[in-house]
Amino acid sequence: MSETETKETPAQEARRNAKERRGVVVSAKSQKTVTVEVERRAPHGRYKKYLTTQKKYHAHDELGCQEGDQVVIRETRPMSKTKRWRVVEKIAAQG
């Protein structure tokens, strides 16, 4: 190992490979939990027409997001039965 290389811990390596998604908060009724809807566009396998699909994720929220906020969520350890994501940053507030 040369001097310029640094040895990363497994936690740091996992954080670097964690998935990130950008979406809109559609529900903020629970304490410290928000539901984020993420849209993605992908071509159809046979016809190549682009389709828009939506998926909802439950995310842990320490930032106090409101409905309509645009947020970035990152994959994390399981926090409950359905929560596997957490809110990393609030991009734009509602309105």
C-alpha positions, 0 to 999 in steps of 0.5 A, a space after each residue: 500500500 502506498 502513502 497516498 492510499 487510505 484504508 477505509 473502514 467497511 462502514 465508510 465503504 458502504 456509505 460510498 456505495 449507498 444509493 441516492 434518490 431524489 423525490 417529492 415528499 407526499 406524506 409527512 403525517 408520522 413523527 420522523 418519517 416521511 413518504 417520498 415519491 421518486 419518479 424514474 424514466 426508462 425505455 420499454 424493453 421491446 418498444 423503446 418508448 420511455 415510460 415514467 414509473 413512480 415508487 414510494 419510499 418511507 424515509 427517516 426525517 430529522 430535517 422536519 420536511 413538509 409535504 411538497 418538499 423536494 428531498 434527497 434520500 440515501 439508503 441506510 440500515 433498516 430502521 423499522 419494518 418499512 424504513 430503509 432510507 433517510 433524508 439527507 438534504 432538502 433541495 426545495 421547500 414547498 411553494 
